[in-house]
């Protein structure tokens, strides 16, 4: 069973031309894609603020090319969308020589919210001072946690925990066996838990 059947239904409705479903789909996907993109950034970019326009640009590109695409799961859709966002990031880096964006058009990554499995460390929906302090400390430790992972561990965690692909789908995406995928995921989870635990 799909991890997010409601998202999958929204995708199918949007592909049939339902504009309300498309708007809801993009709104629901926005923060998750911001979080996945943040996870995929290189270490040099990770410390910087994530440009809100970049996420909007990725969502607009996805909306234009959604028709006719086939997604076997909500996770496959999120992986596709995050790949578009990563491509937009590359384009953005090529334009870095242009004038800086005006103040107020960027948000710190910690301001993005998400309810996705595996993204609780990235959310900003806590309201108490102690929860805010806990979140700030986790975000401070995040770069070290990410850099502790091998490329395969990083990709496995990305695909399964963040995008929501099944282990079978993630193994296929990585061109490895499910046993190898499980090993990468187990090691990644252990490392992240150890480094982010307070």
TIMI-390903 format. One line per field, with one value per atom (N, C-alpha, C): residue number from 0; x, y, z negated. Coordinates in Angstrom, 1 decimal. Layout:
<drennus>
num: c(NUM,...)
east: c(X,...)
north: c(Y,...)
up: c(Z,...)
</drennus>
This chain:
<drennus>
num: c(0,0,0,1,1,1,2,2,2,3,3,3,4,4,4,5,5,5,6,6,6,7,7,7,8,8,8,9,9,9,10,10,10,11,11,11,12,12,12,13,13,13,14,14,14,15,15,15,16,16,16,17,17,17,18,18,18,19,19,19,20,20,20,21,21,21,22,22,22,23,23,23,24,24,24,25,25,25,26,26,26,27,27,27,28,28,28,29,29,29,30,30,30,31,31,31,32,32,32,33,33,33,34,34,34,35,35,35,36,36,36,37,37,37,38,38,38,39,39,39,40,40,40,41,41,41,42,42,42,43,43,43,44,44,44,45,45,45,46,46,46,47,47,47,48,48,48,49,49,49,50,50,50,51,51,51,52,52,52,53,53,53,54,54,54,55,55,55,56,56,56,57,57,57,58,58,58,59,59,59,60,60,60,61,61,61,62,62,62,63,63,63,64,64,64,65,65,65,66,66,66,67,67,67,68,68,68,69,69,69,70,70,70,71,71,71,72,72,72,73,73,73,74,74,74,75,75,75,76,76,76,77,77,77,78,78,78,79,79,79,80,80,80,81,81,81,82,82,82,83,83,83,84,84,84,85,85,85,86,86,86,87,87,87,88,88,88,89,89,89,90,90,90,91,91,91,92,92,92,93,93,93,94,94,94,95,95,95,96,96,96,97,97,97,98,98,98,99,99,99,100,100,100,101,101,101,102,102,102,103,103,103,104,104,104,105,105,105,106,106,106,107,107,107,108,108,108,109,109,109,110,110,110,111,111,111,112,112,112,113,113,113,114,114,114,115,115,115,116,116,116,117,117,117,118,118,118,119,119,119,120,120,120,121,121,121,122,122,122,123,123,123,124,124,124,125,125,125,126,126,126,127,127,127,128,128,128,129,129,129,130,130,130,131,131,131,132,132,132,133,133,133,134,134,134,135,135,135,136,136,136,137,137,137,138,138,138,139,139,139,140,140,140,141,141,141,142,142,142,143,143,143,144,144,144,145,145,145,146,146,146,147,147,147,148,148,148,149,149,149,150,150,150,151,151,151,152,152,152,153,153,153,154,154,154,155,155,155,156,156,156,157,157,157,158,158,158,159,159,159,160,160,160,161,161,161,162,162,162,163,163,163,164,164,164,165,165,165,166,166,166,167,167,167,168,168,168,169,169,169,170,170,170,171,171,171,172,172,172,173,173,173,174,174,174,175,175,175,176,176,176,177,177,177,178,178,178,179,179,179,180,180,180,181,181,181,182,182,182,183,183,183,184,184,184,185,185,185,186,186,186,187,187,187,188,188,188,189,189,189,190,190,190,191,191,191,192,192,192,193,193,193,194,194,194,195,195,195,196,196,196,197,197,197)
east: c(0.8,0.0,0.9,0.5,1.2,1.3,2.4,2.5,1.6,1.3,0.4,-0.6,-1.6,-2.6,-3.4,-3.6,-4.3,-3.5,-2.2,-1.3,-1.4,-1.4,-1.5,-2.8,-3.9,-5.2,-5.2,-4.5,-4.4,-3.7,-2.6,-1.8,-2.7,-3.4,-4.2,-5.3,-5.9,-7.0,-6.4,-5.2,-4.5,-4.2,-3.8,-3.5,-4.7,-5.9,-7.1,-7.6,-6.9,-7.2,-8.0,-8.1,-8.7,-7.8,-8.1,-7.3,-7.2,-8.3,-8.3,-7.4,-7.4,-6.5,-5.1,-4.8,-3.4,-2.9,-3.8,-3.4,-3.1,-4.0,-3.8,-2.6,-2.3,-1.1,0.1,0.2,1.4,1.6,0.5,0.5,1.0,0.5,0.9,2.3,2.8,4.1,5.2,4.9,5.8,6.9,6.4,7.4,8.2,7.5,8.3,9.4,9.1,10.1,11.3,10.9,11.9,12.8,12.2,13.0,13.9,13.4,14.2,15.3,15.0,16.0,17.1,16.8,17.7,18.7,18.1,18.8,19.8,19.4,20.2,21.3,21.2,22.2,23.6,24.6,26.0,26.3,27.3,27.6,27.9,28.4,28.7,27.4,26.4,25.1,24.2,24.4,23.5,23.4,24.5,24.4,23.7,23.5,22.9,21.3,20.7,19.2,18.7,17.6,17.0,16.0,16.3,15.5,14.1,13.1,11.7,11.3,11.9,11.6,12.0,13.1,13.6,12.5,11.9,10.9,9.7,9.3,8.2,8.4,9.6,10.0,9.9,10.4,10.3,8.9,8.0,6.6,5.9,6.3,5.7,6.1,7.4,7.9,7.2,7.0,6.3,4.9,4.2,2.8,2.7,3.7,3.6,3.9,4.6,5.0,4.3,3.4,2.7,1.9,1.2,0.3,1.1,0.5,1.1,2.2,2.6,3.6,2.9,3.6,3.1,4.0,3.3,4.0,3.4,4.3,3.9,3.5,3.9,3.7,3.8,3.3,3.5,5.0,5.8,7.2,7.9,7.5,8.0,7.8,6.6,6.2,7.1,7.3,8.1,9.6,10.1,11.5,11.6,10.6,10.6,10.6,9.7,9.6,10.9,11.5,12.8,13.9,13.9,14.9,14.7,13.5,13.2,13.8,13.5,14.0,15.5,16.2,17.6,18.2,17.5,17.9,17.7,16.7,16.5,17.6,18.1,19.1,20.4,20.7,21.9,21.7,20.5,20.3,20.5,20.1,20.2,21.7,22.5,23.9,24.6,24.1,24.7,24.3,23.3,22.9,23.4,24.2,24.7,25.4,25.9,26.7,25.7,24.4,23.5,23.2,22.5,22.3,21.6,21.9,21.3,19.8,19.1,17.7,17.4,16.2,15.8,15.6,15.8,15.6,14.1,13.9,12.6,12.1,12.8,12.4,12.9,13.8,14.3,13.9,13.7,13.4,14.4,14.8,15.7,15.0,15.8,15.2,14.4,14.8,14.1,12.6,12.3,10.9,10.0,10.5,9.7,9.2,7.9,7.3,7.1,7.0,6.7,6.2,5.2,4.7,5.3,6.2,6.7,7.5,7.3,8.1,9.6,10.4,11.8,12.2,11.2,11.5,11.2,10.9,10.5,11.7,12.9,14.0,14.1,13.4,13.5,12.3,11.4,10.1,10.3,9.3,9.3,7.9,7.2,5.8,5.6,6.7,6.6,6.4,5.8,5.4,6.0,6.4,7.0,8.4,8.9,10.4,11.3,10.9,11.8,11.8,10.7,10.6,11.4,11.3,12.1,13.6,14.0,15.4,15.9,15.1,15.4,15.6,14.6,14.7,16.0,16.4,17.6,18.8,18.8,20.0,20.1,19.0,19.0,19.5,19.0,19.4,20.9,21.4,22.8,23.7,23.1,23.9,23.7,22.7,22.3,23.4,24.2,25.3,26.2,26.6,27.5,26.9,25.6,24.9,24.9,24.7,24.6,26.0,27.0,28.3,28.9,28.3,28.8,28.4,27.4,26.9,27.7,27.8,28.4,27.4,27.8,26.9,25.7,26.0,24.9,23.9,24.5,23.6,22.8,23.3,22.6,21.5,21.8,20.7,19.6,20.0,19.0,18.0,18.6,17.8,16.9,17.4,16.7,15.5,15.7,14.6,13.6,14.0,13.0,12.4,13.2,12.7,12.1,12.7,12.2,11.2,11.6,10.6,9.5,9.8,8.7,8.6,9.7,9.7,9.7,9.1,9.3,10.7,11.1,12.5,12.8,11.8,11.9,12.1,11.3,11.5,12.8,13.2,14.5,15.7,15.6,16.7,16.8,15.6,15.6,16.2,15.8,16.4,17.9,18.4,19.8,20.6,19.8,20.4,21.2,20.6,21.3,20.2,20.7,19.7,19.0,17.8,17.1,17.9,18.7,19.5,20.6,21.2,22.2,21.5,20.3,19.5,19.2,18.8,18.5,19.7,20.8,22.1,22.4,22.3,22.6,21.6,20.3,19.3,19.5,19.8,20.1,21.3,22.4,23.5,23.2,22.5,22.2,21.3,20.3,19.4,20.1,21.0,21.8,22.7,23.4,24.3,23.5,22.4,21.6,21.0,20.5,19.9,21.0,22.2,23.2,23.7,23.8,24.3,23.2,22.0,20.9,20.2,20.5,19.8,20.4,19.5,19.8,19.7)
north: c(-1.2,0.0,1.2,2.3,3.5,4.2,4.9,5.6,6.8,7.4,8.6,8.5,7.6,7.4,8.6,9.5,10.8,11.6,11.7,12.4,11.8,10.5,9.7,10.1,10.1,10.5,11.9,12.8,14.2,14.3,13.5,13.5,13.0,11.9,11.4,12.4,13.1,14.1,15.3,15.7,16.8,16.5,15.2,14.8,14.7,14.6,14.6,16.0,17.0,18.4,19.1,18.5,19.1,20.2,21.5,22.6,22.7,22.4,22.5,21.4,20.2,19.1,19.5,20.2,20.6,21.6,22.6,23.6,22.9,22.0,21.3,20.5,19.8,19.0,19.8,20.9,21.7,22.3,22.7,23.3,22.3,21.0,20.0,19.5,19.6,19.1,20.1,21.4,22.5,22.3,22.1,22.0,20.7,19.7,18.4,18.5,19.2,19.3,20.2,21.3,22.2,21.4,20.5,19.7,18.7,18.0,17.1,17.8,18.9,19.7,20.1,20.5,20.9,19.7,18.5,17.3,17.0,17.3,17.0,18.1,19.2,20.3,19.8,20.3,20.1,20.8,20.4,21.0,22.5,23.0,24.4,25.2,24.6,25.4,25.1,24.1,23.7,24.7,25.4,26.4,27.7,27.9,29.1,28.9,30.1,30.0,29.4,28.8,28.1,29.2,29.5,30.5,30.0,30.7,30.4,30.3,31.2,31.3,30.0,29.4,28.1,27.0,26.9,25.9,26.2,27.5,27.9,27.6,27.8,27.6,26.1,25.3,23.8,23.3,23.9,23.5,23.9,25.1,25.5,24.6,24.3,23.4,22.0,21.5,20.2,20.3,21.4,21.5,21.5,22.1,22.2,20.8,20.0,18.7,17.5,17.7,16.6,15.7,16.3,15.5,14.4,13.2,12.1,11.4,11.8,11.1,10.0,8.9,7.8,7.7,7.6,7.5,6.2,5.3,4.1,4.3,5.4,5.7,7.2,7.6,9.0,9.3,8.3,8.5,8.7,8.0,8.2,9.7,10.2,11.5,12.5,12.3,13.2,13.2,12.0,11.9,12.7,12.5,13.2,14.7,15.2,16.6,17.2,16.4,16.8,16.9,16.0,16.0,17.3,17.7,19.0,20.1,20.1,21.2,21.2,20.1,20.0,20.6,20.3,20.9,22.4,22.9,24.3,25.0,24.2,24.7,24.9,23.9,24.0,25.3,25.5,26.7,27.9,27.9,29.1,29.4,28.4,28.6,29.2,28.9,29.5,31.0,31.4,32.8,33.6,33.0,33.6,34.9,35.2,36.4,37.6,37.3,38.4,39.1,40.2,40.9,40.1,40.4,39.7,39.9,38.9,39.1,40.1,40.7,41.7,41.0,41.8,41.3,40.9,39.8,39.3,38.3,38.0,37.0,35.6,35.5,34.2,33.9,32.6,32.1,31.1,31.2,30.2,28.8,27.8,26.5,26.0,26.5,26.0,26.5,27.5,28.0,27.1,26.2,25.3,24.2,23.8,22.8,21.5,20.4,19.1,18.1,17.3,16.2,14.9,14.9,13.7,12.8,11.5,10.6,10.8,11.0,11.2,12.6,13.6,15.0,15.7,15.1,15.8,16.7,16.3,17.1,18.4,18.5,19.7,20.7,20.3,21.1,22.3,23.2,24.4,24.7,23.6,23.8,23.7,23.5,23.4,24.9,25.0,26.3,26.7,25.8,26.2,26.6,27.4,27.7,26.5,25.5,24.3,23.5,23.5,22.8,23.6,24.9,25.7,25.5,25.5,25.3,23.9,22.9,21.5,21.5,22.1,22.2,22.9,24.0,24.8,23.9,23.1,22.3,21.2,20.6,19.5,20.1,21.3,21.9,22.2,22.6,22.9,21.6,20.4,19.2,18.5,19.0,18.3,18.2,19.3,19.1,18.0,17.9,16.9,15.5,15.4,14.1,13.7,14.7,14.4,14.0,14.7,14.4,13.1,12.6,11.3,10.1,10.4,9.3,9.1,7.8,7.5,8.0,8.2,8.5,7.6,6.3,5.3,5.3,5.6,5.7,7.0,8.0,9.3,9.1,8.5,8.3,7.3,6.3,5.3,6.0,6.8,7.6,8.6,9.3,10.2,9.5,8.4,7.8,7.2,6.5,5.8,6.7,7.4,8.1,9.5,10.1,11.5,11.5,10.7,10.7,9.7,8.7,7.7,6.5,6.3,5.1,3.8,2.8,1.5,1.0,0.1,-0.4,-1.1,-1.7,-2.3,-1.2,-0.1,1.0,1.7,1.9,2.6,1.7,0.4,-0.5,-0.4,-0.4,-0.3,1.0,2.1,3.4,3.5,2.8,2.9,1.7,0.8,-0.3,-1.2,-1.5,-2.4,-3.4,-4.4,-5.4,-4.8,-5.4,-4.9,-5.1,-6.2,-6.4,-5.3,-4.9,-3.8,-2.5,-2.3,-1.1,-1.1,-2.2,-2.3,-2.0,-2.5,-2.2,-0.7,-0.1,1.4,2.1,1.8,2.5,2.3,1.1,0.8,1.6,1.6,2.4,3.9,4.4,5.8,6.2,5.4,5.7,5.7,4.8,4.7,5.9,6.3,7.4,8.7,8.9,10.1,10.2,9.1,9.0,9.3,8.8,9.0,10.5,11.1,12.4,13.5,13.1,14.1,14.0,12.8,12.6,13.6,14.1,15.1,14.6)
up: c(0.0,0.0,0.0,0.7,0.8,-0.5,-0.8,-2.1,-2.1,-1.0,-1.0,0.1,-0.1,1.0,1.4,0.4,0.7,1.7,1.6,2.5,3.9,3.9,5.2,5.9,5.1,5.7,6.3,5.5,6.0,7.3,7.4,8.6,9.8,9.6,10.7,11.1,10.1,10.4,11.1,10.7,11.4,12.8,13.1,14.4,15.3,14.7,15.5,15.8,15.3,15.5,14.4,13.2,12.1,11.5,11.8,11.3,9.8,9.1,7.7,7.1,7.7,7.3,7.5,8.6,9.0,7.9,7.6,6.6,5.3,4.9,3.6,3.6,4.7,4.9,4.7,5.4,5.3,3.9,3.3,2.0,1.0,1.1,0.2,0.4,1.6,1.9,1.6,1.5,1.4,0.3,-0.9,-2.0,-2.0,-1.5,-1.5,-0.4,0.7,1.7,1.2,0.5,-0.1,-1.0,-1.8,-2.8,-2.0,-1.0,-0.2,0.5,1.1,1.8,0.8,-0.4,-1.4,-1.7,-1.8,-2.0,-0.9,0.3,1.5,1.8,1.2,1.5,1.1,1.8,1.4,0.2,-0.5,-1.8,-1.8,-0.7,-0.6,-0.5,0.1,0.3,-0.9,-1.6,-2.7,-3.8,-4.0,-5.1,-4.7,-3.4,-2.9,-3.1,-2.9,-2.9,-1.6,-1.7,-0.6,0.1,1.3,2.0,2.2,1.7,1.9,3.3,4.1,5.6,6.3,5.8,6.4,6.3,5.1,4.9,5.8,5.8,6.7,8.1,8.6,10.0,10.3,9.3,9.5,9.6,8.7,8.7,10.0,10.5,11.8,12.9,12.9,14.0,13.9,12.7,12.6,13.0,12.7,13.1,14.7,15.3,16.8,17.4,16.7,17.4,16.7,15.8,15.1,16.0,16.9,17.8,18.5,18.6,19.3,18.5,17.4,16.5,15.8,15.6,14.8,13.5,12.4,11.1,10.4,10.1,9.5,8.0,7.4,6.0,5.8,4.6,4.2,4.1,3.6,3.4,4.8,5.8,7.1,7.6,7.3,7.7,6.9,5.6,4.9,5.3,5.7,6.2,7.5,8.4,9.7,9.4,8.5,8.2,7.6,6.7,6.1,7.1,8.1,9.2,10.0,10.3,11.0,10.2,8.8,8.0,8.0,7.9,8.0,9.3,10.4,11.7,11.7,11.0,10.9,10.0,9.1,8.2,9.0,9.9,10.8,11.7,12.2,13.1,12.2,11.0,10.1,9.9,9.6,9.4,10.6,11.8,13.0,13.1,12.4,12.4,11.2,10.4,9.2,9.4,10.6,10.8,11.0,11.2,11.3,10.0,10.0,8.8,7.7,6.5,5.3,5.3,4.8,4.6,3.5,3.6,2.6,1.3,0.2,-1.1,-1.3,-2.0,-2.3,-1.3,-0.3,0.7,0.4,-0.6,-1.0,-2.4,-2.7,-4.0,-4.4,-5.7,-6.2,-6.1,-5.9,-5.7,-6.9,-8.1,-9.3,-9.3,-8.4,-8.3,-7.5,-6.7,-6.0,-6.9,-6.7,-7.5,-6.7,-7.3,-6.6,-7.6,-7.2,-8.0,-7.5,-6.6,-6.0,-7.0,-6.9,-7.7,-7.5,-8.5,-8.4,-8.3,-8.3,-8.1,-9.4,-10.5,-11.7,-12.2,-12.0,-12.4,-11.6,-10.5,-9.7,-9.9,-10.6,-10.7,-11.6,-11.4,-12.2,-12.8,-13.0,-13.4,-15.0,-15.7,-17.1,-17.6,-18.8,-19.2,-20.5,-21.4,-22.7,-22.6,-23.5,-23.5,-23.6,-24.3,-24.5,-23.1,-22.5,-21.2,-20.1,-20.2,-19.2,-19.5,-20.7,-21.1,-20.6,-20.8,-20.4,-18.9,-18.1,-16.7,-16.2,-16.9,-16.5,-16.7,-17.8,-18.0,-17.0,-16.6,-15.6,-14.3,-13.9,-12.6,-12.6,-13.8,-13.9,-13.7,-14.1,-14.0,-12.6,-11.9,-10.7,-9.6,-9.4,-8.4,-8.7,-10.0,-10.4,-10.2,-10.5,-10.3,-8.8,-8.0,-6.5,-6.0,-6.4,-5.8,-6.4,-7.5,-8.0,-7.1,-6.3,-5.4,-4.2,-3.8,-2.4,-1.4,-0.1,0.9,1.0,0.9,1.0,-0.2,-1.4,-2.6,-2.5,-2.0,-1.8,-0.8,0.3,1.3,0.9,0.1,-0.4,-1.3,-2.3,-3.2,-2.5,-1.5,-0.7,-0.1,0.6,1.4,0.5,-0.6,-1.4,-2.5,-3.2,-4.4,-4.0,-3.0,-2.6,-1.5,-0.4,0.7,0.5,-0.3,-0.6,0.4,1.2,2.0,1.2,1.7,1.1,1.2,0.4,0.4,1.8,2.4,3.7,4.8,4.7,5.6,5.5,4.2,4.0,4.5,4.2,4.7,6.2,6.9,8.3,8.8,8.1,8.5,8.3,7.3,7.0,7.8,8.4,9.1,8.2,7.0,6.0,5.6,4.9,4.4,3.2,2.8,1.7,0.4,0.3,-0.8,-1.0,0.1,0.0,-0.4,0.2,-0.2,-1.7,-2.2,-3.7,-4.5,-4.1,-4.8,-4.8,-3.6,-3.5,-4.5,-4.4,-5.2,-6.7,-7.1,-8.5,-9.0,-8.3,-8.7,-8.7,-7.7,-7.6,-8.8,-9.1,-10.2,-11.5,-11.7,-13.0,-13.1,-12.1,-12.1,-12.4,-11.7,-11.9,-13.3,-13.8,-15.1,-16.2,-16.0,-16.9,-17.0,-15.8,-15.7,-16.1,-15.8,-16.1,-17.4,-18.1,-19.4,-20.4,-21.2,-22.2,-23.6)
</drennus>
